[in-house]
Amino acid sequence: MFKRRINRSVGGTIVLFLFMALVGTFTAIPLVYVVSNAFKPIDQLYIFPPPIFVTNPTTDHFINLIQLCSEYRVPLSRYVFNSFSISVIAVVGHVVLSSLAAYPLAKHNFPGKKTISKIVVMSLLFSGAVTAIPQYVVMSKLHLLNTHMAIIFPMFMSSLGLYLMQNFMGQIHDSLLEAARIDGAGEFRIYYSIVMPNCRPAWLTLSIFSFQQVWNNTGNLYIYDENLKTLPSLLGTVAAGSSSIARAGVSAAASLLLVVPPVIIFLLTQSSVVETMSTSGMKD
């Protein structure tokens, strides 16, 4: 009987655990600080050095935020509905279109494949600020200004999802697809029955990134009608107008509300991402 080789000593494991705990605590401080500020009384918001944890929590900031939003012509529920409808449509469309475009690039050979792949990689080098004016011109030419599609449509065309899905699909064993073709499965059947289940980590991760991106997009560059604006746009306006000391708590509450949905989406999907990352991706 051979003894199992131990790659790391107990002391090394403890040091690694302590290091990862320290890094995790350091990265969690900003989130804890946002949550704490939303429940701090006004007098604690201006203490220096600022305390990380709240001692006398209060919900007055959220009550003041709701009262302030009720003074607007459009109800708060309308902003919430706009944000979630835009986010869901944009995320689902981005995942579906990116995976459909990535499948032939990853698993088929055709003229111009390498050129298209290089263009996709090069497009990742451009930030949103560089493409803002061309994107506005395109939305104007398509008559999509002052509509929700002005936010949704650019999300469909994002190259990040295409790049991520293409690289992950490349890990799928070609013999698995060939076996499905021999059994008579068409390309679309192979796509949604074999490729997409094996790419679950990729499209779950893509969903997290996409939701965060579209949720934080106020759309003020394209949308002018108040009935069509989103919750981040409203809370951003409230926070920007909360320059007085009395309104500082309202700004903190608005910041927390903007953070909560992306965090919830991450908590609901991160376990699946970790689980499928360890079991998916067949290689030669």
Contacts in CASP RR format, 6 or more apart in sequence:
PFRMAT RR
TARGET T0000
AUTHOR 0000-0000-0000
METHOD contacts of the structure
MODEL  1
MFKRRINRSVGGTIVLFLFMALVGTFTAIPLVYVVSNAFKPIDQLYIFPP
PIFVTNPTTDHFINLIQLCSEYRVPLSRYVFNSFSISVIAVVGHVVLSSL
AAYPLAKHNFPGKKTISKIVVMSLLFSGAVTAIPQYVVMSKLHLLNTHMA
IIFPMFMSSLGLYLMQNFMGQIHDSLLEAARIDGAGEFRIYYSIVMPNCR
PAWLTLSIFSFQQVWNNTGNLYIYDENLKTLPSLLGTVAAGSSSIARAGV
SAAASLLLVVPPVIIFLLTQSSVVETMSTSGMKD
8 16 0 8 1.000
29 52 0 8 1.000
31 259 0 8 1.000
31 263 0 8 1.000
32 52 0 8 1.000
32 53 0 8 1.000
33 50 0 8 1.000
33 52 0 8 1.000
34 252 0 8 1.000
34 255 0 8 1.000
34 256 0 8 1.000
34 259 0 8 1.000
35 256 0 8 1.000
36 51 0 8 1.000
36 52 0 8 1.000
36 53 0 8 1.000
36 54 0 8 1.000
37 45 0 8 1.000
37 54 0 8 1.000
37 249 0 8 1.000
37 252 0 8 1.000
37 255 0 8 1.000
37 256 0 8 1.000
38 61 0 8 1.000
38 62 0 8 1.000
38 249 0 8 1.000
38 252 0 8 1.000
38 253 0 8 1.000
38 255 0 8 1.000
38 256 0 8 1.000
39 54 0 8 1.000
39 57 0 8 1.000
39 58 0 8 1.000
39 59 0 8 1.000
39 61 0 8 1.000
40 54 0 8 1.000
40 57 0 8 1.000
40 58 0 8 1.000
40 249 0 8 1.000
40 252 0 8 1.000
41 56 0 8 1.000
41 58 0 8 1.000
41 60 0 8 1.000
42 245 0 8 1.000
42 246 0 8 1.000
42 248 0 8 1.000
42 249 0 8 1.000
44 51 0 8 1.000
44 54 0 8 1.000
44 55 0 8 1.000
44 56 0 8 1.000
45 248 0 8 1.000
45 249 0 8 1.000
45 252 0 8 1.000
46 245 0 8 1.000
46 248 0 8 1.000
61 249 0 8 1.000
61 250 0 8 1.000
61 252 0 8 1.000
61 253 0 8 1.000
62 253 0 8 1.000
64 247 0 8 1.000
64 249 0 8 1.000
64 250 0 8 1.000
64 253 0 8 1.000
65 238 0 8 1.000
65 250 0 8 1.000
65 253 0 8 1.000
65 254 0 8 1.000
65 257 0 8 1.000
66 76 0 8 1.000
68 238 0 8 1.000
68 250 0 8 1.000
69 76 0 8 1.000
69 234 0 8 1.000
69 238 0 8 1.000
70 76 0 8 1.000
72 226 0 8 1.000
72 234 0 8 1.000
73 226 0 8 1.000
74 226 0 8 1.000
74 227 0 8 1.000
74 229 0 8 1.000
76 234 0 8 1.000
78 227 0 8 1.000
79 229 0 8 1.000
79 230 0 8 1.000
79 231 0 8 1.000
79 233 0 8 1.000
79 234 0 8 1.000
80 231 0 8 1.000
82 148 0 8 1.000
82 228 0 8 1.000
82 229 0 8 1.000
82 230 0 8 1.000
82 231 0 8 1.000
83 215 0 8 1.000
83 230 0 8 1.000
83 231 0 8 1.000
83 232 0 8 1.000
85 148 0 8 1.000
86 148 0 8 1.000
86 151 0 8 1.000
86 152 0 8 1.000
86 214 0 8 1.000
86 230 0 8 1.000
87 211 0 8 1.000
87 214 0 8 1.000
87 215 0 8 1.000
87 261 0 8 1.000
89 148 0 8 1.000
89 152 0 8 1.000
90 151 0 8 1.000
90 152 0 8 1.000
90 155 0 8 1.000
90 156 0 8 1.000
90 210 0 8 1.000
90 214 0 8 1.000
91 155 0 8 1.000
91 207 0 8 1.000
91 210 0 8 1.000
91 211 0 8 1.000
91 214 0 8 1.000
93 155 0 8 1.000
93 156 0 8 1.000
94 155 0 8 1.000
94 156 0 8 1.000
94 158 0 8 1.000
94 161 0 8 1.000
94 206 0 8 1.000
94 210 0 8 1.000
95 161 0 8 1.000
95 203 0 8 1.000
95 206 0 8 1.000
95 207 0 8 1.000
95 210 0 8 1.000
97 156 0 8 1.000
97 157 0 8 1.000
98 158 0 8 1.000
98 161 0 8 1.000
98 162 0 8 1.000
98 164 0 8 1.000
98 165 0 8 1.000
98 206 0 8 1.000
99 165 0 8 1.000
99 169 0 8 1.000
99 191 0 8 1.000
99 195 0 8 1.000
99 196 0 8 1.000
99 199 0 8 1.000
99 203 0 8 1.000
100 191 0 8 1.000
101 162 0 8 1.000
101 165 0 8 1.000
102 161 0 8 1.000
102 162 0 8 1.000
102 165 0 8 1.000
102 166 0 8 1.000
102 169 0 8 1.000
103 165 0 8 1.000
103 169 0 8 1.000
103 187 0 8 1.000
103 191 0 8 1.000
103 195 0 8 1.000
104 110 0 8 1.000
105 113 0 8 1.000
105 116 0 8 1.000
105 117 0 8 1.000
105 120 0 8 1.000
105 162 0 8 1.000
105 166 0 8 1.000
106 165 0 8 1.000
106 166 0 8 1.000
106 167 0 8 1.000
106 169 0 8 1.000
106 170 0 8 1.000
106 172 0 8 1.000
107 169 0 8 1.000
107 170 0 8 1.000
107 172 0 8 1.000
107 174 0 8 1.000
107 177 0 8 1.000
107 195 0 8 1.000
117 166 0 8 1.000
120 159 0 8 1.000
120 162 0 8 1.000
120 163 0 8 1.000
120 166 0 8 1.000
121 163 0 8 1.000
123 159 0 8 1.000
124 159 0 8 1.000
124 160 0 8 1.000
124 163 0 8 1.000
132 221 0 8 1.000
135 154 0 8 1.000
136 221 0 8 1.000
136 222 0 8 1.000
139 145 0 8 1.000
139 150 0 8 1.000
139 153 0 8 1.000
139 154 0 8 1.000
139 222 0 8 1.000
142 153 0 8 1.000
144 150 0 8 1.000
144 153 0 8 1.000
144 222 0 8 1.000
145 222 0 8 1.000
145 224 0 8 1.000
146 222 0 8 1.000
146 223 0 8 1.000
146 224 0 8 1.000
146 225 0 8 1.000
146 228 0 8 1.000
147 222 0 8 1.000
147 223 0 8 1.000
147 228 0 8 1.000
148 223 0 8 1.000
148 228 0 8 1.000
150 219 0 8 1.000
150 222 0 8 1.000
150 223 0 8 1.000
151 214 0 8 1.000
151 217 0 8 1.000
151 219 0 8 1.000
151 222 0 8 1.000
151 223 0 8 1.000
151 230 0 8 1.000
152 214 0 8 1.000
155 210 0 8 1.000
155 213 0 8 1.000
155 214 0 8 1.000
158 210 0 8 1.000
158 213 0 8 1.000
160 206 0 8 1.000
160 209 0 8 1.000
161 206 0 8 1.000
161 210 0 8 1.000
164 202 0 8 1.000
164 205 0 8 1.000
164 206 0 8 1.000
165 199 0 8 1.000
165 202 0 8 1.000
165 203 0 8 1.000
165 206 0 8 1.000
168 199 0 8 1.000
168 201 0 8 1.000
168 202 0 8 1.000
168 281 0 8 1.000
169 195 0 8 1.000
169 199 0 8 1.000
169 202 0 8 1.000
171 281 0 8 1.000
171 282 0 8 1.000
171 283 0 8 1.000
172 194 0 8 1.000
172 195 0 8 1.000
172 198 0 8 1.000
172 199 0 8 1.000
172 281 0 8 1.000
172 282 0 8 1.000
173 282 0 8 1.000
173 283 0 8 1.000
173 284 0 8 1.000
176 194 0 8 1.000
176 282 0 8 1.000
177 190 0 8 1.000
177 194 0 8 1.000
177 195 0 8 1.000
180 186 0 8 1.000
180 189 0 8 1.000
180 190 0 8 1.000
180 193 0 8 1.000
180 194 0 8 1.000
181 190 0 8 1.000
185 193 0 8 1.000
185 194 0 8 1.000
196 203 0 8 1.000
198 280 0 8 1.000
198 281 0 8 1.000
198 282 0 8 1.000
199 280 0 8 1.000
200 272 0 8 1.000
200 276 0 8 1.000
200 280 0 8 1.000
201 272 0 8 1.000
201 273 0 8 1.000
201 276 0 8 1.000
201 277 0 8 1.000
201 280 0 8 1.000
204 269 0 8 1.000
204 272 0 8 1.000
204 273 0 8 1.000
204 276 0 8 1.000
205 273 0 8 1.000
207 265 0 8 1.000
207 269 0 8 1.000
208 262 0 8 1.000
208 265 0 8 1.000
208 266 0 8 1.000
208 269 0 8 1.000
208 270 0 8 1.000
208 273 0 8 1.000
211 261 0 8 1.000
211 262 0 8 1.000
211 265 0 8 1.000
212 262 0 8 1.000
212 265 0 8 1.000
215 232 0 8 1.000
215 258 0 8 1.000
215 261 0 8 1.000
215 262 0 8 1.000
216 232 0 8 1.000
216 258 0 8 1.000
216 262 0 8 1.000
217 230 0 8 1.000
217 232 0 8 1.000
218 229 0 8 1.000
218 230 0 8 1.000
218 232 0 8 1.000
218 233 0 8 1.000
218 236 0 8 1.000
219 229 0 8 1.000
219 230 0 8 1.000
219 233 0 8 1.000
220 229 0 8 1.000
220 233 0 8 1.000
223 229 0 8 1.000
223 230 0 8 1.000
223 233 0 8 1.000
231 257 0 8 1.000
231 258 0 8 1.000
232 258 0 8 1.000
235 254 0 8 1.000
235 255 0 8 1.000
235 257 0 8 1.000
235 258 0 8 1.000
236 254 0 8 1.000
236 258 0 8 1.000
238 250 0 8 1.000
238 251 0 8 1.000
238 254 0 8 1.000
239 250 0 8 1.000
239 251 0 8 1.000
239 254 0 8 1.000
239 255 0 8 1.000
241 247 0 8 1.000
242 248 0 8 1.000
242 249 0 8 1.000
242 250 0 8 1.000
242 251 0 8 1.000
242 254 0 8 1.000
END
